[in-house]
Amino acid sequence: MIAKTRTLSFIGAEMKLPTATAIDSRLLTGSALFGAGWGVAGFCPGPGLVALGMGEPKALVFVAAMLVGMVIFTWREKKPHVSVMTAS
């Protein structure tokens, strides 16, 4: 992969690649919700915003749902996470 060998982006900014490799329930749940929203609405975030700017009525519903999802995510991330400990 070319990006892993670079230290600077094409515009000169520092390269910050993700380091997480774990596939956990949060990743799977987020991916499923993203895919379901895309499939139901027919938009992904970028084109959804463009369609909203063009006055597409269903884009308004999509962008509103996307913003609600972002607020819920932010709220959940601020709450302390409960860890489940198993007996040994």
Secondary structure, DSSP 8 states (H G I E B T S, - for coil): -HHHH-SB-TTS-B----------HHHHHHHHHHHHHHHHHS--HHHHHHHHHTT-HHHHHHHHHHHHHHHHHHHHHHS---------
